[in-house]
């Protein structure tokens, strides 16, 4: 039965909010890493996130996980999505991997999600959806093609981004499978605390917790915590609960479009003809994944 128009409009709003903020996050992260190394920067980010979520939890009084098992599932999902994913992606940029290569490699997530969703969640994609995934990945590659410099792709940086994409794919599916009804507000606080506990010692032992304090750093942390870690991640998981996993994760293909737009607005960097062609191709791929009928569920 089709969803009511109001529900569709709400889901569209959540989707575009997630895409715009997630795309902007690449630029914000790049700025933040100029003031603190990755583990230190993430520790500051999650410390502020804990403060924000503690205040919200006190006011809103969400439902906490009912059992130790559910509690453990929330922590595991959070460590995969935050500590592993963000730690890997931030460290790859810190090691010199260009934003272009990072974006292309992280855009493998929808393909990995499609592969694992069939086994874990009995989701079957149609031939049109599989083609849409391939077209979307090709479009993303074209969008960031002018930024790619393979000479920057060191073994360490490639390892970090591989860990990142594995973490976010596993964490996204893990949370949907094992935490389908957990209150996202309570889950966010638990996940922020567990991530901080893991990353803070690394920041101190590996990086010496070196920080170059500035209002710019503060602004970036506020944007990434409130705009991305709280609102965008909750929007993403809300969409995951309402729709097919592969359809939702295909939205990640659209994030480089916002990176290109922000470069134009903030740094007057004009996209190339190849990038513009990539934007069109990416949108086509996402449309094919989102609008095509899925295959029959696996029995």
N, C-alpha and C positions, 0 to 999 in steps of 0.2 A: 504494500500500500504506500503510495507516495507520501512523503513528509509534507506537513502543512507549509504554506508559503513562509510563515513567520519563522519556522524552524530552519528552513532552507536559507533564509536571509541571515539568520544568526550564525549558521555554520559557515556561510560565505564570508561573513565579517571576521569570524575567528580565523579562517584560513588565510585571508589577506593580511590580517594583523600578524600572524605567525611569520608569513613569508617576508613581510617588510622589516620586521624587527630582527629576524634571523639573518637576513641579508645585511642589515646595518651593523650587526654584531661583528662581522669580519673587520670592518673599518674601526669600530670601537676597540676591539681587541688589539689591533695593530698599534693604535695610539697608546693603549694601556701598557703594552709590553715595552714601550720606550721609557717607562717610569719604574718598572719592576720586572724581574725575571718571572717566568711562567708560574712556578709553584707558589712564589710569594704573592704574585698578582691574584692568583686564584684563591689563596688563603684570605687575602683582604676582601675579595669579592664575597666569599661564603661567610666570613665573619659578619659582614654587613647584612647578608641575607638572613643569617640566624637572628640578628637583632630585629629585622623587619617582620619575620615570620613569628617570632615570639610574641610581639605586640599583637599581631593579627590573631594568633591562636588564643591569647588571653581574652580578646574581645569576642571572637566568633565561636569559641568553644567547639571545635570540630570533633567528629568521632575518631577516636584513636583505633589502631589495629586491635582486633578483638582477641587474638591469640599470639603466642610467641612465634608460631610459624608465619603468620601474616606479617608480623613485625619484622621478621628476618627477610621475607620476600621484599618488603619495601626498602630495606637497607641495601640488599644486593642490587636491586634495580637502580637505586640512586647512585651507588658507587660506579656501576657500569656507565650510566648516562652522564654523570658529572665528573667523578675523579678520573676515570679511564678516558672517556670521550674528550672532555675539555683539556685534561692534562696532556693527552697526546696531540691534539690539534694545536694547542698553544705552544707546546715544545717544538713542534715541527716548524712553526713560524720563527721561533726563537733561534733555531738552528739554521735559519736562512732559506727555508723552502718558500718559494714565491706564493703569493695568494692565488695565482692562477692554477698551479699544480695542486695546491691544497684543495681548492674548490672542486677540481675535476675528480681527485681521488675520493673526497668525501661524498661526491655525488654518486658513488657506487652504492650508497646505502639503499636506495629504492630497489636496485637489482638484488642485493643480498636479502632485503626484506621479502621480496617476492619469492625468492628461492626457499627461505626458511618458513615463511607463512604457510606455504602449502603443506609442510610436514607438521608444524606445531599447531596451526590454527585451522587446518583443513580448508584453506582458501585456494581456489583454482582460478587461474587467469585465462582469459580468452587469448587467441592468437593476436587480436588487435591490441590488447593490453600489453602483451610481451613486446610487440613492435613499438608501441608507445614508449615503453621503458628504454628501449635501444635508441629511439629517435631523441628522447629527452636527454640522454647522456651525450649523444652526439652534439646536440644544440648547446649544452653547457660547455663542452670542449671548444666550440667555435666562439662562444661569448668571451672566454678568457684566453683565447689562443694568443693574443698579442702580448700577454703577460708571462707566458710560459718560457722558462729558461731551464732546460734540463740539466745544465751544468750546476745548478743550485741543489739538485736532488741528490743529496748525500745519503749514504746508507742509514745513518742515524735519523735523519729527517723523514725518510721514507718509512722506516720502522715505526716512528712515532705516529705518523698519519695512518698507517695500517692498524695500529693499536686503537687509534681514535675511532675509525669507522667500524671496527669490530665491536668496540664498546657501545657505541650509540645504537647499532643495529640490535645487538643482544639485549641491551637495556630496554629499548623500546618494546620489543616483543615480549621480554620477560615481564615487564610491568603490565602489559595487556593480558597476558596469560595468567599470571599468578596474583595480580593485584587489581582485578577488574572492578571492584566496588569500593576500594579504599578511598577515604576522603583525601582529595589532592592537597588540601591545606595542611593537614596533619602529616601527610607523606612528605611534603616539601620540607617541613622543619626537620623531620627525622633524617631525610636525605642530605640536607645542608650540614647538619651536625656531624653525621658519619663521614661526609666528604672532607670537612674541615679537619677532623681527627686524623685522617689519612694524609692530607696534603700539608698541614702545618709543620709536622716534623721534617718533611722533605724540604720545605722552604727554609727551615733553619739549618739543617745539616748540609744540604747540597748547595744552597744559594746564599747562606748567611743572612737571609731575610732582608736583603738590601732594598730600600725603597727611596725613590726621589719624589718627595711629597709635592703635590701641586693641586690647584683647583681643577686642572684638566683631569688628573687621575681620579679625583673625587667624582667629577661629573660622569666619567666613563663607568666607574663602579656603580653609581646610582642607576645609570641607564641599563647596564647589563644585569643588575640584580632585579630591579623592579620591572623593567620592560621585557627582559629576556627570560631570566631564571624563574621569575614568578608568573608573569602574565602570559608570555609566549609559550613556555613549557606547559602550563596548565591548559592553554588553548589547544596545543598539540595533542595532549592526552585526552581532552574532551572529544576532539575529532576522532581519535583512535577508537574511543569507546562507541562512537556512533556509526563509524564507517569501516570499510575494508582497509586493512593495514597498508596494502600496497598503494591504494588510491591516496591515502593521507600522506604517506612518505614521499610520493611523487611530487608533492609540493616543494620539496627541498630543491628540485631542479630549478625552481623559479628564483631562488635567493640570489644567484649571481646577477640577475637582471637589476635588482635593487643596488647591488654593489656598483654596477656600471652607472646607474642613474646618479648615485651619490658622488661618484668621482666627477661626473659632469657638473653637478651643482656646486660642489665644494672646491674642486681643484681645476675646473674648466678642462677636464680631459675628455675629448670627444671620442665616442666609440667608433671603431672602424666599421667598414661595410661588412666585414666578416662577422663582427660582433652583433651587428643589427640582424644579419641573417640568422645567427645563432639564437637570438631572442625569439624570432618568429618560429624557428624549428622547435625550440624548447617548449613554447606555449602549445604547439601542435602535439608534441609528445605527451604533455600533461593532460591535455584534453582527451587524447585517445585512451589513456589509463583511467581517467575519471569518469568518462561518459559511456565507455563501452560496457556491454553486459559481461559480468564475470563468467568463468566456466563453472561447470557443476562442481559442488563441493566434493572433496575426496571422501570416500566411504571408509 
